Every structure is written in C-alpha cells, then in structure tokens.
Amino acid sequence: MTQALLVILYLVAAVILIPLIGALGFWLKGANVIALPGLGILIAMPLLVIVLFVAEVGVIFCAAYCVRYLPAVGMFFDEGA
C-alpha cells in the first residue's frame, strides 16, 4: 500500500512540476496576470507560482514521509533486525 501511495505521490509531483515550470517561464517573459475570459477570473502570476511551489514541496514532503515506511529502507538503517 505504501509503495502505491509513493508512486502516486511521485506522479502528482511530476504533474505539478510541469505547470510550475510553465508559470515561471511566463512570469520571466513578463506576464503578470493570467486571464481566464470564460470564467471572468484574473490570476496574479506571483500567486500562481507560490501556490504551485508550496503544493510541490508539500507533495515531496509527503512522499519523503512515506519512504520511511517502506520495508527496504528499514534494512539500510538497521531497523528491521
């Protein structure tokens, strides 16, 4: 179960990383606001970058926490013996 959760967290981290890189690219090229005209929403680019970065770090921390519960890791730190 832990291995499946770890794989899912890795995939979620990869999925979050792609928009984060894109948002950073748009922000560095000078875009300050993303407009969603059908919804009538304006999203500030710094806010979007911060939200994506915090989500990425949170998912990575959750994945690192799950690694502790893998049986193979216990062998390296002599917890299983």
C-alpha positions as CSV (number, residue, x, y, z in Angstrom):
1,M,0.0,0.0,0.0
2,T,2.8,2.4,0.9
3,Q,4.6,1.7,-2.4
4,A,1.4,2.5,-4.4
5,L,0.9,5.7,-2.4
6,L,4.6,6.6,-3.0
7,V,4.2,6.1,-6.8
8,I,1.1,8.2,-6.9
9,L,2.8,11.0,-5.0
10,Y,5.7,10.9,-7.4
11,L,3.3,11.2,-10.3
12,V,1.4,14.1,-8.7
13,A,4.7,15.8,-8.1
14,A,5.6,15.4,-11.7
15,V,2.2,16.7,-12.8
16,I,2.6,19.8,-10.6
17,L,6.1,20.5,-11.7
18,I,5.1,21.0,-15.4
19,P,2.7,23.9,-14.7
20,L,5.2,25.4,-12.2
21,I,7.9,25.5,-14.9
22,G,5.5,26.9,-17.4
23,A,4.3,29.6,-14.9
24,L,7.8,30.5,-14.1
25,G,8.6,30.8,-17.8
26,F,5.6,33.1,-18.5
27,W,6.4,35.2,-15.4
28,L,10.0,35.7,-16.5
29,K,8.9,36.7,-20.0
30,G,6.8,39.5,-18.5
31,A,3.3,38.1,-17.9
32,N,1.9,39.5,-14.7
33,V,-1.6,38.2,-14.9
34,I,-3.3,35.2,-16.4
35,A,-6.8,35.9,-17.6
36,L,-9.5,33.2,-17.9
37,P,-12.1,35.0,-20.0
38,G,-14.8,32.4,-19.9
39,L,-14.8,32.4,-16.1
40,G,-14.0,36.1,-15.7
41,I,-11.1,35.3,-13.4
42,L,-7.7,37.1,-13.3
43,I,-4.9,35.2,-11.6
44,A,-1.7,37.0,-10.5
45,M,1.4,35.2,-11.7
46,P,3.4,35.5,-8.4
47,L,0.4,34.0,-6.6
48,L,0.2,31.1,-9.0
49,V,3.9,30.4,-8.8
50,I,3.8,30.5,-5.0
51,V,0.8,28.2,-4.8
52,L,2.3,25.7,-7.2
53,F,5.7,25.8,-5.4
54,V,4.0,25.2,-2.0
55,A,2.0,22.3,-3.5
56,E,5.1,20.8,-5.0
57,V,7.1,21.0,-1.7
58,G,4.1,19.6,0.2
59,V,3.8,16.6,-2.1
60,I,7.6,15.9,-2.0
61,F,7.5,16.1,1.9
62,C,4.6,13.6,1.9
63,A,6.5,11.3,-0.4
64,A,9.6,11.5,1.8
65,Y,7.4,10.7,4.8
66,C,6.1,7.6,3.0
67,V,9.6,6.4,2.2
68,R,10.2,5.8,5.9
69,Y,7.6,3.1,5.9
70,L,9.0,1.0,3.1
71,P,10.4,-2.3,4.3
72,A,13.5,-1.9,2.1
73,V,14.5,1.3,3.8
74,G,14.5,-0.4,7.2
75,M,17.3,-2.7,6.0
76,F,19.5,0.3,5.3
77,F,19.0,1.9,8.7
78,D,19.1,-1.4,10.6
79,E,15.5,-1.0,11.9
80,G,14.3,-4.4,10.7
81,A,16.9,-6.5,12.7
